[in-house]
Amino acid sequence: MAADIKADEQSSEGFVRGLGLLDSTMIVAGSMIGSGIFIVSADIARQVGSPGWLLVVWLVTGLLTVGAALSYGELAAMMPRAGGMYVYLKEAYGPFFGFLYGWTHFLVIGTATIAAVSIAFARFTGILIPQISETSYIIEPVKLSSSYAFSLSTAQLFGIASIILLTWMNTRGLKLGKLVQNVFTFAKTGSLILLIVLGIAVGLISNPGIAAENFGDLWTIRGSLQDVGHGLTAAIAMGLFVGICVAQTNSLFSADAWHNVTFTAGEVKDPKRNLPLSLLLGAGGVIILYLLANVAYLVTLRFEDIQKVPSDRVGSATADVIFPGAGAIIMAVAIMISTFGCNNGLILSGARAYYAMAKDGLFFASAAKLNKAHVPAWAIVVQCILAVFYVLPRTVKPDGTYGLLYNDLLTYVISAALIFYILAIAAIFVLRVKQPDAERPYKAFGYPIIPAFYIIGAAVILAVLFIYQTTATWPGLIIVLTGVPVYFVWKSMSKATNAD
């Protein structure tokens, strides 16, 4: 016991530094791998129209993500305390910009993603247990207007239960949270590797003609093409360029949350070394697996079949080639493991950002307190409440069927999140000017070229999204701007409290 206490060095904030390099890497990888990699390639295939361009989309995502991770490590090692991007933006641009990120993360990016992952977990559980269904209602949809409704299905209830369970587990202390994270990340990474290895092996042995067809003609545009904005499709050069940029909303979102480990920087052992390393190992490893997963899809499935696979479940279709008749069930189990572990990482890490905001007087005061287990329990609970709420609202589609509100919200904030990422990487340049003498145990690899590459690449994608995907991007700015009055309200309340 004494040895354990000695190993778990306490940070100045009161957190227990109980996350080693392996644990930190598991948070990076586990938060990234959810259900997206098993689904979004179908949509990307319709947006870019050929096997080669499908791989290019994922390669661009990989270069951007790894480039960002290599750069971001400088900020993480320089400021190894709880809060991650909130802290970095605050230091570079002032508390207002830090708050706008933290507010947007709380309002949508973090909490709505937790809701989305919980429903994905419930959906695939429903393949094994049919009673868990989005159409099996405990409370039938209650329309609030012609566009919105509330409901409670068995799938929604199951998703809510998973959020509450993981929230409770993460309030019990870091050891339990990291144990769950490590076990489920190892399991889902193993499942993804198995899908890749068996998919490539079975595809090449059983039906080599598919691989020959897809890889023998990588660049010819074919099959069902999707309008990517203003009537453009990949059939023309401009449409292909726009399609590659628009497709990044799928692939980058599937690779998102790579930086979440920095929220927990106050709990990482030897953070000046382990934070940059975990960002590189976790993000780099996942990106390699994502690229290989798409190779496996192209070896086992005709490209045109990828474009029109039912419910976009490319992973399930690939598993069905490997295990005929049993692929859907096997993939359901794999995605259940993946989404459960993903949500644990999101819940564990995200609340630390709200803790840092509260410490600065810019969030609920109770969120700034650590419990007896040295974790910000109230911040985790507040996060849980909003995430659970997001499971309930429904959108009413023109045909009378129901969607989920968080899907729209997440679509809106993808572009807004990209703005914050650009600002965070640009903060490396800003802080080298503002704080030239600050200790930098790790300096951004390839500086200034790699950070500049990320900023330029992300800015081009962002510009295309705002021009060609206006209905899905401009509302994201409105969501961010809701934080402006909230910031000044919290700031004035904090001043009043301090004056008393």
C-alpha positions as CSV (number, residue, x, y, z in Angstrom):
1,M,0.0,0.0,0.0
2,A,2.8,2.4,0.9
3,A,4.5,1.6,-2.4
4,D,1.3,2.5,-4.2
5,I,0.9,5.8,-2.5
6,K,4.6,6.7,-3.2
7,A,4.1,5.8,-6.9
8,D,1.0,7.9,-7.2
9,E,2.6,11.3,-6.8
10,Q,0.1,14.1,-6.1
11,S,-0.1,17.2,-8.4
12,S,-0.2,20.7,-7.0
13,E,-4.0,20.7,-7.8
14,G,-4.6,17.7,-5.6
15,F,-5.0,15.2,-8.4
16,V,-3.2,11.8,-8.1
17,R,-0.6,11.3,-10.8
18,G,-1.6,7.7,-11.5
19,L,-1.5,7.6,-15.3
20,G,1.6,6.1,-16.8
21,L,2.6,6.2,-20.5
22,L,0.5,3.0,-21.2
23,D,-2.6,4.5,-19.5
24,S,-2.2,7.8,-21.3
25,T,-1.8,6.1,-24.6
26,M,-4.9,4.0,-23.9
27,I,-6.9,7.2,-23.2
28,V,-5.8,8.7,-26.6
29,A,-6.5,5.5,-28.6
30,G,-9.6,4.5,-26.6
31,S,-11.2,8.0,-27.0
32,M,-10.6,7.9,-30.8
33,I,-11.9,4.5,-31.7
34,G,-15.6,4.4,-31.4
35,S,-18.1,3.2,-34.1
36,G,-17.1,5.7,-36.9
37,I,-14.4,3.7,-38.5
38,F,-16.9,0.8,-39.0
39,I,-19.4,3.1,-40.7
40,V,-18.3,6.4,-42.3
41,S,-16.3,4.9,-45.2
42,A,-19.5,4.2,-47.0
43,D,-20.5,7.9,-47.0
44,I,-16.9,8.9,-47.9
45,A,-17.0,6.5,-50.9
46,R,-20.2,8.2,-52.2
47,Q,-18.5,11.6,-51.7
48,V,-15.3,10.9,-53.6
49,G,-16.3,8.1,-55.9
50,S,-13.2,5.8,-56.2
51,P,-11.1,3.5,-54.1
52,G,-8.0,5.6,-54.5
53,W,-9.7,8.8,-53.3
54,L,-11.2,7.0,-50.4
55,L,-7.7,6.1,-49.2
56,V,-6.5,9.7,-49.9
57,V,-9.3,11.0,-47.6
58,W,-8.1,8.8,-44.8
59,L,-4.4,9.7,-45.6
60,V,-5.2,13.4,-45.4
61,T,-6.9,12.8,-42.1
62,G,-3.9,10.8,-40.9
63,L,-1.4,13.5,-41.9
64,L,-3.5,16.3,-40.2
65,T,-4.1,14.3,-37.0
66,V,-0.5,13.1,-36.5
67,G,0.8,16.5,-37.5
68,A,-1.5,18.1,-34.9
69,A,-0.5,15.6,-32.2
70,L,3.2,16.2,-32.9
71,S,2.7,19.9,-32.5
72,Y,0.2,19.8,-29.6
73,G,2.7,17.9,-27.5
74,E,4.7,21.1,-27.0
75,L,1.7,22.8,-25.3
76,A,1.0,19.7,-23.2
77,A,4.5,19.4,-21.9
78,M,4.7,23.1,-21.3
79,M,1.5,23.3,-19.3
80,P,1.0,19.9,-17.7
81,R,-2.1,20.7,-15.7
82,A,-5.8,19.8,-15.9
83,G,-7.8,21.5,-18.6
84,G,-6.1,20.7,-21.9
85,M,-7.2,23.0,-24.8
86,Y,-9.0,25.3,-22.4
87,V,-5.8,26.1,-20.7
88,Y,-3.7,26.5,-23.9
89,L,-6.2,28.9,-25.5
90,K,-6.5,30.9,-22.3
91,E,-2.7,31.3,-22.1
92,A,-2.3,32.2,-25.7
93,Y,-5.4,34.4,-26.3
94,G,-6.9,35.2,-22.9
95,P,-9.6,33.7,-20.8
96,F,-12.4,34.7,-23.2
97,F,-11.2,32.4,-26.0
98,G,-10.5,29.6,-23.5
99,F,-14.0,29.9,-22.2
100,L,-15.6,29.8,-25.6
101,Y,-13.9,26.5,-26.3
102,G,-14.7,25.1,-22.8
103,W,-18.4,26.2,-23.2
104,T,-18.7,24.7,-26.6
105,H,-17.1,21.5,-25.4
106,F,-19.6,21.3,-22.5
107,L,-22.6,22.4,-24.5
108,V,-22.1,20.1,-27.5
109,I,-18.7,18.7,-28.4
110,G,-18.2,16.6,-25.3
111,T,-21.7,15.9,-24.0
112,A,-23.4,15.4,-27.3
113,T,-20.6,13.0,-28.4
114,I,-21.1,11.0,-25.2
115,A,-24.9,10.8,-26.0
116,A,-24.1,9.7,-29.6
117,V,-21.7,7.0,-28.5
118,S,-24.1,5.7,-25.9
119,I,-26.9,5.3,-28.5
120,A,-24.4,3.6,-30.9
121,F,-23.6,1.2,-28.0
122,A,-27.4,0.6,-27.5
123,R,-28.0,0.1,-31.3
124,F,-25.5,-2.7,-31.6
125,T,-26.5,-4.2,-28.3
126,G,-30.0,-4.4,-29.9
127,I,-28.6,-6.8,-32.5
128,L,-28.0,-9.3,-29.7
129,I,-31.0,-8.3,-27.6
130,P,-33.9,-7.3,-30.0
131,Q,-35.9,-5.8,-27.1
132,I,-33.4,-2.9,-27.0
133,S,-34.6,-0.9,-30.0
134,E,-35.1,2.7,-31.0
135,T,-38.7,1.9,-32.0
136,S,-39.6,0.0,-28.8
137,Y,-41.0,2.9,-26.9
138,I,-41.5,3.3,-23.1
139,I,-42.7,6.8,-23.8
140,E,-44.0,7.4,-27.3
141,P,-42.6,10.5,-29.1
142,V,-44.2,13.7,-27.7
143,K,-44.1,16.4,-30.3
144,L,-43.1,19.8,-29.1
145,S,-43.4,21.4,-32.5
146,S,-43.5,20.3,-36.2
147,S,-39.7,19.8,-36.0
148,Y,-38.9,18.5,-32.5
149,A,-40.1,15.8,-30.1
150,F,-39.1,13.9,-26.9
151,S,-39.2,10.2,-26.5
152,L,-37.9,7.3,-24.4
153,S,-37.3,4.0,-26.2
154,T,-35.6,1.0,-24.7
155,A,-32.5,1.9,-26.7
156,Q,-32.5,5.4,-25.3
157,L,-32.9,4.0,-21.8
158,F,-30.1,1.6,-22.3
159,G,-27.8,4.4,-23.6
160,I,-28.7,6.5,-20.6
161,A,-28.0,3.6,-18.2
162,S,-24.5,3.2,-19.8
163,I,-23.7,6.9,-19.3
164,I,-24.8,6.8,-15.7
165,L,-22.8,3.6,-15.0
166,L,-19.6,5.0,-16.5
167,T,-20.1,8.3,-14.7
168,W,-20.5,6.5,-11.4
169,M,-17.4,4.4,-12.0
170,N,-15.3,7.5,-12.8
171,T,-16.4,9.3,-9.6
172,R,-14.9,6.4,-7.6
173,G,-11.4,7.3,-8.5
174,L,-8.8,7.2,-11.3
175,K,-7.7,3.6,-10.7
176,L,-11.1,2.2,-11.7
177,G,-11.5,4.6,-14.6
178,K,-8.1,3.7,-16.1
179,L,-8.7,0.0,-15.5
180,V,-11.9,0.1,-17.6
181,Q,-10.1,2.2,-20.2
182,N,-7.2,-0.1,-20.5
183,V,-9.2,-3.3,-20.7
184,F,-11.7,-2.0,-23.3
185,T,-9.1,-0.3,-25.4
186,F,-7.0,-3.4,-25.6
187,A,-10.1,-5.4,-26.5
188,K,-11.3,-3.1,-29.2
189,T,-7.9,-2.5,-30.7
190,G,-7.4,-6.3,-30.8
191,S,-10.9,-6.6,-32.5
192,L,-9.9,-4.0,-35.1
193,I,-6.6,-5.7,-35.8
194,L,-8.3,-9.0,-36.2
195,L,-10.8,-7.5,-38.6
196,I,-7.9,-6.1,-40.7
197,V,-5.8,-9.2,-40.7
198,L,-8.6,-11.6,-41.4
199,G,-10.3,-9.3,-43.9
200,I,-7.2,-8.9,-46.0
201,A,-6.3,-12.6,-45.7
202,V,-9.8,-13.9,-46.5
203,G,-10.3,-11.4,-49.3
204,L,-7.1,-12.2,-51.1
205,I,-7.6,-15.9,-50.8
206,S,-11.3,-16.4,-51.3
207,N,-12.0,-13.7,-53.9
208,P,-8.9,-12.0,-55.2
209,G,-10.9,-10.6,-58.0
210,I,-12.4,-7.9,-55.7
211,A,-9.0,-6.6,-54.7
212,A,-7.8,-6.7,-58.3
213,E,-10.9,-4.7,-59.4
214,N,-10.5,-2.1,-56.7
215,F,-6.8,-1.7,-56.6
216,G,-6.3,-2.3,-60.3
217,D,-8.5,0.8,-61.1
218,L,-7.9,3.1,-58.1
219,W,-8.9,6.5,-59.6
220,T,-11.9,6.0,-62.0
221,I,-15.0,7.6,-60.6
222,R,-17.9,5.2,-60.3
223,G,-21.1,4.1,-58.6
224,S,-23.5,6.2,-56.5
225,L,-22.2,9.8,-56.1
226,Q,-23.3,12.2,-53.4
227,D,-24.0,15.9,-53.9
228,V,-21.3,17.6,-51.8
229,G,-22.7,21.1,-52.2
230,H,-24.1,23.4,-54.8
231,G,-24.9,20.5,-57.0
232,L,-21.3,19.3,-57.3
233,T,-20.3,15.6,-57.3
234,A,-17.0,13.8,-57.7
235,A,-17.7,13.4,-61.4
236,I,-15.9,16.7,-62.1
237,A,-12.6,17.9,-60.7
238,M,-14.0,20.7,-58.6
239,G,-16.6,18.4,-57.2
240,L,-13.9,15.9,-56.3
241,F,-11.8,18.5,-54.5
242,V,-14.9,19.7,-52.5
243,G,-15.8,16.0,-51.9
244,I,-12.4,15.3,-50.3
245,C,-12.7,18.3,-48.0
246,V,-16.4,17.6,-47.1
247,A,-15.5,13.9,-46.5
248,Q,-13.1,15.1,-43.7
249,T,-16.1,15.8,-41.6
250,N,-16.5,12.0,-41.5
251,S,-12.9,10.9,-41.2
252,L,-11.7,13.7,-38.9
253,F,-14.7,13.1,-36.6
254,S,-13.9,9.4,-36.4
255,A,-10.3,10.4,-35.4
256,D,-11.4,13.1,-33.0
257,A,-10.7,13.2,-29.3
258,W,-7.0,12.4,-29.9
259,H,-6.2,15.3,-27.6
260,N,-8.5,14.4,-24.7
261,V,-5.6,13.0,-22.6
262,T,-4.4,16.5,-22.1
263,F,-7.5,17.3,-20.1
264,T,-6.1,14.8,-17.6
265,A,-2.6,16.3,-17.6
266,G,-2.7,16.8,-13.9
267,E,-3.0,13.0,-13.4
268,V,-0.2,11.9,-15.8
269,K,3.1,10.7,-14.3
270,D,6.1,12.5,-15.7
271,P,3.8,14.6,-17.9
272,K,6.6,16.5,-19.7
273,R,7.7,13.2,-21.3
274,N,4.5,11.0,-21.3
275,L,2.0,13.5,-22.7
276,P,3.8,14.2,-26.0
277,L,4.7,10.5,-26.3
278,S,1.1,9.3,-25.6
279,L,-0.2,11.7,-28.2
280,L,2.1,10.4,-30.8
281,L,1.8,6.7,-30.0
282,G,-2.0,6.8,-29.5
283,A,-2.9,9.0,-32.5
284,G,-0.3,7.5,-34.8
285,G,-1.2,4.0,-34.0
286,V,-5.0,4.6,-34.5
287,I,-4.4,6.3,-37.8
288,I,-2.4,3.4,-39.1
289,L,-5.2,1.0,-38.1
290,Y,-7.8,3.2,-39.8
291,L,-5.8,3.2,-43.0
292,L,-5.4,-0.6,-42.9
293,A,-9.1,-1.0,-42.0
294,N,-10.0,0.7,-45.3
295,V,-7.6,-1.5,-47.2
296,A,-9.4,-4.5,-45.7
297,Y,-12.7,-3.1,-46.8
298,L,-11.4,-2.7,-50.4
299,V,-10.0,-6.2,-50.4
300,T,-13.2,-7.8,-49.3
301,L,-16.0,-5.6,-50.8
302,R,-16.5,-4.2,-54.3
303,F,-16.3,-0.4,-54.2
304,E,-19.9,0.0,-55.4
305,D,-21.0,-2.3,-52.6
306,I,-19.2,-0.1,-50.0
307,Q,-21.2,2.9,-51.4
308,K,-24.6,1.2,-50.9
309,V,-24.0,-1.2,-47.9
310,P,-27.2,-1.2,-45.7
311,S,-27.1,1.4,-42.9
312,D,-23.5,2.2,-44.0
313,R,-22.2,-0.7,-41.9
314,V,-19.1,-1.4,-43.8
315,G,-17.4,-3.2,-40.9
316,S,-20.3,-5.6,-40.5
317,A,-20.3,-6.3,-44.3
318,T,-16.6,-7.1,-44.1
319,A,-17.1,-9.3,-41.1
320,D,-19.8,-11.1,-42.9
321,V,-17.4,-12.0,-45.7
322,I,-14.9,-13.3,-43.1
323,F,-17.6,-15.2,-41.1
324,P,-20.6,-15.8,-43.4
325,G,-23.9,-15.5,-41.6
326,A,-22.3,-14.4,-38.3
327,G,-20.6,-11.2,-39.3
328,A,-23.4,-8.9,-38.0
329,I,-23.3,-10.5,-34.5
330,I,-19.5,-10.6,-34.3
331,M,-19.2,-6.9,-35.4
332,A,-22.0,-6.0,-33.0
333,V,-20.0,-7.3,-30.1
334,A,-16.8,-5.6,-31.3
335,I,-18.6,-2.2,-31.6
336,M,-20.3,-2.7,-28.2
337,I,-16.8,-3.1,-26.7
338,S,-15.5,-0.2,-28.8
339,T,-18.2,2.3,-27.9
340,F,-18.3,1.4,-24.2
341,G,-14.6,2.0,-23.9
342,C,-14.8,5.1,-26.0
343,N,-17.4,6.7,-23.8
344,N,-15.3,5.8,-20.7
345,G,-12.4,7.8,-22.1
346,L,-14.7,10.7,-23.0
347,I,-16.3,10.8,-19.6
348,L,-13.0,10.4,-17.7
349,S,-11.2,13.1,-19.5
350,G,-13.8,15.7,-20.6
351,A,-14.9,16.7,-17.0
352,R,-11.3,17.9,-16.2
353,A,-11.8,20.8,-18.6
354,Y,-14.9,21.9,-16.7
355,Y,-12.9,21.5,-13.5
356,A,-10.3,23.9,-14.8
357,M,-13.0,26.4,-15.9
358,A,-14.6,26.3,-12.5
359,K,-11.2,26.9,-10.8
360,D,-11.1,30.2,-12.8
361,G,-14.6,31.1,-11.8
362,L,-16.0,30.4,-15.2
363,F,-18.2,27.3,-14.5
364,F,-20.3,26.0,-11.6
365,A,-18.2,26.4,-8.4
366,S,-18.9,22.8,-7.3
367,A,-17.1,21.5,-10.4
368,A,-13.8,22.9,-9.0
369,K,-13.8,20.5,-6.1
370,L,-12.1,17.1,-5.9
371,N,-13.8,14.3,-3.9
372,K,-12.1,11.9,-1.5
373,A,-11.0,9.8,-4.5
374,H,-9.1,12.9,-5.9
375,V,-11.4,13.3,-9.0
376,P,-13.7,16.2,-9.9
377,A,-16.9,14.2,-9.1
378,W,-19.3,17.2,-9.5
379,A,-17.8,18.1,-12.9
380,I,-18.3,14.5,-14.0
381,V,-21.9,14.5,-12.7
382,V,-22.8,17.8,-14.4
383,Q,-21.4,16.4,-17.7
384,C,-23.5,13.3,-17.2
385,I,-26.7,15.3,-16.7
386,L,-26.4,17.2,-20.0
387,A,-25.3,14.0,-21.9
388,V,-28.3,12.1,-20.6
389,F,-30.6,15.0,-21.6
390,Y,-29.2,14.9,-25.2
391,V,-30.3,11.3,-25.5
392,L,-34.0,12.3,-25.2
393,P,-34.8,15.0,-27.8
394,R,-35.8,13.9,-31.3
395,T,-36.0,15.7,-34.6
396,V,-39.1,15.1,-36.8
397,K,-38.1,14.4,-40.4
398,P,-40.3,15.5,-43.4
399,D,-41.5,11.8,-43.9
400,G,-42.7,11.7,-40.3
401,T,-39.9,9.5,-39.0
402,Y,-37.7,10.6,-36.1
403,G,-34.0,11.5,-35.9
404,L,-31.8,12.4,-32.9
405,L,-31.1,16.0,-32.1
406,Y,-27.5,15.4,-31.1
407,N,-26.7,14.3,-34.6
408,D,-27.6,17.7,-36.0
409,L,-25.7,19.5,-33.2
410,L,-22.6,17.4,-33.8
411,T,-22.8,18.1,-37.5
412,Y,-23.0,21.8,-36.8
413,V,-20.0,22.0,-34.4
414,I,-17.6,19.9,-36.5
415,S,-16.5,23.1,-38.3
416,A,-16.5,25.1,-35.0
417,A,-14.3,22.4,-33.4
418,L,-11.9,22.7,-36.4
419,I,-11.6,26.5,-35.7
420,F,-10.5,25.7,-32.1
421,Y,-8.0,23.1,-33.3
422,I,-6.5,25.7,-35.7
423,L,-6.3,28.2,-32.8
424,A,-4.7,25.7,-30.5
425,I,-1.9,24.8,-33.0
426,A,-1.4,28.5,-33.8
427,A,-1.0,29.0,-30.0
428,I,2.4,27.3,-30.4
429,F,3.6,30.3,-32.5
430,V,1.8,32.8,-30.2
431,L,3.3,31.5,-27.0
432,R,6.8,31.3,-28.5
433,V,6.5,35.1,-28.8
434,K,4.5,35.8,-25.6
435,Q,6.5,33.4,-23.4
436,P,9.9,32.9,-25.1
437,D,11.6,31.9,-21.9
438,A,9.0,29.4,-20.7
439,E,10.3,25.9,-20.2
440,R,9.5,23.7,-23.2
441,P,10.6,20.1,-22.3
442,Y,9.3,19.0,-25.8
443,K,9.4,21.3,-28.8
444,A,6.9,20.7,-31.7
445,F,8.5,18.3,-34.1
446,G,9.1,19.9,-37.5
447,Y,8.5,23.4,-36.2
448,P,7.4,25.6,-38.0
449,I,6.6,23.5,-41.0
450,I,4.4,20.8,-39.5
451,P,2.3,23.1,-37.4
452,A,1.9,25.5,-40.4
453,F,0.9,22.5,-42.6
454,Y,-1.8,21.6,-40.1
455,I,-3.1,25.2,-39.9
456,I,-3.2,25.7,-43.7
457,G,-4.7,22.3,-44.4
458,A,-7.4,22.6,-41.8
459,A,-8.1,26.2,-42.9
460,V,-8.7,25.1,-46.5
461,I,-11.1,22.3,-45.3
462,L,-12.9,24.9,-43.1
463,A,-13.3,27.4,-46.0
464,V,-14.7,24.7,-48.2
465,L,-17.2,23.6,-45.5
466,F,-18.4,27.2,-45.0
467,I,-18.9,27.8,-48.7
468,Y,-20.4,24.4,-49.8
469,Q,-22.0,23.1,-46.6
470,T,-23.5,26.3,-45.3
471,T,-26.5,24.7,-43.5
472,A,-24.3,22.4,-41.6
473,T,-21.6,24.9,-40.6
474,W,-22.9,28.4,-39.9
475,P,-25.2,27.2,-37.1
476,G,-22.0,25.9,-35.4
477,L,-20.8,29.5,-35.0
478,I,-24.1,30.4,-33.4
479,I,-23.6,27.6,-30.8
480,V,-20.1,29.0,-30.1
481,L,-21.4,32.5,-29.8
482,T,-24.0,31.5,-27.1
483,G,-20.9,31.4,-24.9
484,V,-20.3,35.2,-25.2
485,P,-23.1,36.4,-22.8
486,V,-22.5,33.3,-20.5
487,Y,-18.8,34.3,-20.2
488,F,-19.6,37.8,-19.0
489,V,-22.4,36.6,-16.6
490,W,-20.0,34.0,-15.0
491,K,-17.2,36.6,-14.9
492,S,-19.4,39.1,-13.1
493,M,-20.6,36.5,-10.7
494,S,-17.0,35.4,-10.0
495,K,-16.0,39.1,-9.3
496,A,-19.0,39.5,-7.0
497,T,-18.1,36.3,-5.1
498,N,-14.5,37.4,-4.7
499,A,-15.5,40.8,-3.5
500,D,-17.6,39.2,-0.7
